Amino acid sequence: MKWSSSGGNLAPFRRLMALVTLLLLGANIFLAFRGQQMDETYRRIEGHGFPEHIYFRNSTAANHTIQLPPFSPQESFGACALVLNQNHRMTEWIAYHYFALPMRTLIIAYDPKCTQRATDLLHRWKDVIDVIEWEEDDYLPADWLEDIRENYRPASPLDKPIERVIHEHRQIYFMQQCTLTLADKNISRVIHHDVDEYLRVNTNLVKGYDTTRPGHITEFLNQKSFTKIPSGWSWDSGCWVLLRLFFTPVFEDSPGHRQSLYKHINFPWFQPTHFDTLRYRWRKTLAQKTAKGILQLNNLPSTVLSRRENFFDKWMKVHNPLGRPLCEGPWPVIASPLILNHYLGSYEAYLYASQWDFRFQNLTDWERRTTRGKGKSRVDDGITNWVQAFIAWQSEPVARQLLSDAGLKDEILQLLPK
């Protein structure tokens, strides 16, 4: 058949083809939009331990580079973290400490009750943080469990249950081997606190200090210029023990007030309720009784960091890593240049953890924890400026890639026990 040059006979055909093209275009747009929605769901689910999907796949920020802080890994902090299904906390915890310390080396070990690993979450940091994931054989002595079970003899029903004794031994063995490994890497300083605890400059004491700069804690310690140091504080100490301020959900800002507090961070992916450091601004006036320590490895005697012949030897402690006289402090909150924020988190987070952690029990225990500590509750915003400073430092696309899966999301909340 020969078509006329005027195209008159082609008009119906062209109209049909145009309609088909529009339908195909609409279908592609719908699938692309649906794909983005599914990718977001996959990212959230994988970030909390659900398998079979690649973390941050098709991320729009995949080609953006994470900015480096002004300190090398050796000049920066190393961290030791023993975790139990805490991926929802780690996003915020890693980002904050990378920004504030900076943390450039991280050794992670998993409690054997873990049903999720953080490998994919950690992978996004691989170019700027030396991340090491340990199995039990990497830090535990052979037959250590048998040794505890054979030798632990509680004197009364009020003594610690054997599960707690095992957990405490695991903590100490991990702290010891992690510290020695970081010393072998010539890391300057080491933190030994949990992923619900945040080290910060006590701006109520160190007034006017700029905490919006990357690496401001290392800079503060290197300058040694703060003059209002408490009695017993030495800049060249090998260990400081710091009190913990306890932030609980007994008081919370209303949703409207909270949104107004962070209205300058105006991005669709940003929700203040997903960040413990932003959601919980109320703390007890007095600090918790137990503290946590940080080490300055370069200032410790070489004998402390030598490998022990007896692998069962326990020479560190959870709340005072090396004891006196090597560890200084703790000091009262009003006198301590550095302090730790400790976040209890939401009741939903408590229920989530109670599925695996024997220390979390029931509503009565939850209510007891929320009222722990003495003194009236007060607002403390000493840490809340970090997210805005982090975004300004890294750019919004990179910050979105690193932060947008913080906190427990709807997919996880639906799985909580009713």
N, C-alpha and C positions, 0 to 999 in steps of 0.2 A: 504494500500500500504506500502511496506517495502522499505525504502531508503537504497541504498548500502552504505557501510561504507566508500567508497572512496569519496562520496559526489559529484560524477560527475553529477548526475541528479539534484543536488541542486544548481548548479552554476547559471542557469538563475534566479532562485527564489532569490538567495542571491544578485545577481546584482540588481534585481528589488527592493528588500528591502533596499539595500544601497542607491539607487536613491531616494526612498521615504523618507528615513531618512535625506538625504542631503537637499531635498526640504523643509521638515518640519523644519530643523535647520535654513535654510535661511529665512523661513517665520517668525520664532521666533525672529531672529536677527533683521529683518526689523520692526516687531511690537514693539520690545523693544526700538529700535532707535526712531521710530515714537512716542512711548509713552513718551520718554524723551523730544522730541520736544513739544508734547502737554502739558506735565507737565510744561515746561518752559513758554509756552504761558499762561496756567492757572495761574501760579504764578504771571506773570506780570499783567494780567487782574484783578485778584482778589485784587492785591495790590493797584489798583486804583478804587476800589469800584464796580466792576462787580461781581455779586453774583454767587452762585451755585457750587463753587469749593473750596476745602480746601487749604489754603495758604501754600506754600512750601511743598506740598504733595510729598511723596517719596523723600524728600531731602536727598542728599548724606551726608549732614552734620548734620542730625537729631540727631545723637548720640554724637556729640561733645558738650562740655560744654563751655558756655560763661565765660570768665575769669572775676573775680571780681576786682574792683579797691581797693586801700589800705585804703578806708574810709567806715565806716558804713553808713547806710541811714541817721541817725541822724547827722553825721558829714558832710554829703554831701549836695548838693543842691536839692531843690524841684523846680518844674517848673509848671507854669499855662499856658495852651495853649487853646485859643478859636479858632477853625479852621472852615474853609469852603472849603470842597473838596480839601484838600491839602495833600493827602496821598503821592503824588509824591515828595513832599518836606520833609515829615516827616522822611522818611528812613534815609536821610543824616543828618537831624537836630538832631534826637534822638541819632544816633551813635556818632556824634561829641561831643555832650554835655555829653553823658555817659562817653566818653573817657576823655574829657578835664576838666570838672568841678570837680568831676563826678556828674551827675544827677542820683539820686537813687529813686526819687519819682516824678511822673508825673500825673497831673490832667488834663484831656481833657474834653472840652465841645464843642458841635457842634452847629454852627449857624443853625437856623431852615430851611434855604434854602439848607442844605446839602442833596445831593443825595447818598452819600457814607459815610461809617463809617470806622474807622481805627482799629476795634477790632482785626481782624486777623493779621494785621501788628504789633499791639502792643503785641499780644500774644507771639511772639518769645522772648520778653524781660521779660516775667513774672517771671523768676527765679532770676533776678538781679535788676529789677526796679519794685517798687510798683506802678502799673498803675491803675488809677481810672477814669472811664468814667462817666460823669455826664449828666443827663437829665436836662431840663429847671427847673423842680420843685426842683432840688437840690440846686439851687443858686439864683433863681429869686423870688422877692416878689410876692405875689398873687395880681392880678389885676394891675400889674405895667404898662402894655401896655395901659389899659384904662386910667390910671392916666396921662400918657404922652399925649395921644390924646385929653384928655379933657382940659389940662392946657397949651399945647404948642401953643403959638400965635406968629408966625413970624411977625416981624414989617415991613419987606420989602421982595421983591422977592430975594434979595441977602442973606437973612438969610439961615441958614442950612435947607435943606429939612428934613421933619420929619423922613424919613428913616435913615438919618445919626444920628439924635438925638436918635432914638431907638437903633441903633447900639452902640453908645457911652455909653448909659445907660447900655446896656447889658454887654459891656466890663467892666465897673466899678463894677457892681454887681458881676460879675464873679471874678474879681481880689480880691475883698473884702472877699468873702466867701472862695475862694481858699486859700488866705493867712491865714485866721483863722483856716481852716482845717489843713494846714501844721504846724501851730503853735501848734495845739492839738497833732500832731504827733512828736513834739519836733525836727522838722527839723531846721538845723542851718541857712541856707540861701535860698533865693527864687529869681528866675528870673521871670520877667514879660515882656518878649519880644516875638515877633511873630516868626513863624517857617521859616521866611526868614531872620532872624537876628541871629548872632552868637557872643557870648561873648568870648573874647580872651585877653591874655596878650599883651600889646602894646610893642612888641619886639624892636621897634625903640627907645623906652625909656629904657625899662628894657633889656639892651643889654646882650647877652650871656645866658639868662635864658633858661633852657632846657624845651621846650614845647613838647617833644616827650614822656614824662612820663605820664602814666594814672593819672588823678586827679591833674595835675600840677597847676590848678588855685586854688583849695582848699589849696594845699601845699604852694603856694605863699602867700595867705592871712593869713594862720596860722603862717608862719615864721615871718612875720612883720619885715623883715630885710632889705627891700629895702629902701635906704637912700634918694633917690631923689624924695621924695613924694612932691606933689604940695601943695601950701598954701591952708589950709582949709581941707586937707585930714586927716582923723583920722582912724586908723586901727580899732578902736572900735565903729565906727559909726553904727547907725542902718539902714542907707540907703545911697547909692551912686547913683547919677544920672550921666549917661555916654553918651557921644556923639556917634553918629552913622556915620560911614564912608559908603558912597554910592557907590556901585559897579554896573556898568552898562555895557551893551553890545556895547557901542559906539565904543570902541576899543576891539578887540579880537585877540588872537594869531592865526596864521595860523594853520590849522590842523596838518601839519608836525611839526611845532615848538612845538605845544601843546603835541604831541605824544612824542617828544624828551624830554620834560620837565619831563614826568612821565614814561619814558621807563623802569625805575627800578621796576615799578609795572606791571609785564608782565604776566597777566592772561587773558584768553579769555573773562571772564565775565566783566572785568574792562574797562570802557569807560570814560575818563576824562570829556567828554561833558555832561555826566549824573549827574555830581556833580557841583553845583553852586560854591562851594568854590575852585574848581580847574579850572573851565572853565572861570570864570570872575576874572581876576587879576588886572584889571584897575579900579581905583576909582578916584573920585574928590579929589583934594588936601584939600579943606575945608570940614568940617563935615556938616551934616544936622542940621538945626536949632533946631528941636525937638529931645529930648533925650529919653532914657528909663532907668528905675531904677532897682537895685537889693537890696534886703533887707537882713540884718543880724538880724534875729528874736530875738536871745538871747540878743541883745543890745538895743531892743526897750522897752519903758516903758510898763508895764503890762496894763495900761489903753488903749493903742493903740490897743492891741490885745484882748480886752474884747468884748463880744457879745453885740450889740446894741439892745435896746428895740425897736427903730424905724427901722424896716427893710428897709425902704426907704431912710435912711440916706446914703448919698454918701460921704465917708471920704477918698477915694483914688482918684488919678488922673492917667491917662494913661501915661503921659510923665514926671510926677514928683510924684511918688506914694504917698508920705506923705507930700510933701511940706516942706518949711523951718519952723523951724530950724532942723527938724528931718532928712531931706535929704541934703547931701552935694553934691556940684558940680552943673553943669558939669564943667570940666576943658578943656582947649585947648587940641587939639590932641597931641601936642608935650609934654604935661605935665601930661597926664592921664595914670596911670599904667594899667588900664583896658579900653577896647574899644569894641564897637560893630561893626561888619561888617553887612551891610544891602544890600541884593542882589535883584535887580529888576528882574533878570532872563531874559529868552528869550521872543521874541514876541509871540511865540507859547504858552508859559506859560501864558502870558498876555491874549491872546485870550481865552484860556481854562478857566481862572478865570473870564473873563468878562461875561460868561454865567450865573453867579450867583451873582457876586459882583457888586453892583451899582456904586462903585467907579472907576471901569474900564470901559472905554467907547468906544473909537475908535482909529484909527491910529494917529490922531492929539494929543489925550491925551497921547498915548504911546510915541510919539516923545517928548512931553513936559516933561514926566517923565525921559526920558533918558538924557535930558540936565539939569535936576534939580541939584542944587548945584553950588558952585562957585569954581573957580580955575581950573588950567589945570589938565588933567588926568595923572595919574602916576601909575606905577606898584607897587603893594603891595603884597608880598608873605608871610605876617606874619602868615598865617593860612594853607598854602598849604601842609605843611609836615604832617598833621594829618592822612591822609589815610594810608600812608606807615607805620607810627608808630602804627596805629590801627591794620593793618594786622599783623605786627610783634608781637604785644601783643596777639592777639586773635588766630592766626594761619590762614592760607589761607582758609581752609574749613569753619571755623566759620565766617570769614569775608565775604566770598561769600554768606553764608546763610543770613547774616545781611544786606549786602550792594547791592547785585546784582540787586535789583529792584528799585534803586534810579533813580529819574528823570522821565520825560515824555517819554514813549516808543511809538513805531510805532502804536500799537493798539489804543492808546489814540489820537495821532496826526491825525489819519484817521477820528476821530469823530469831529474834530474842525470845526466850521462854516467857510465856504469858502468865 
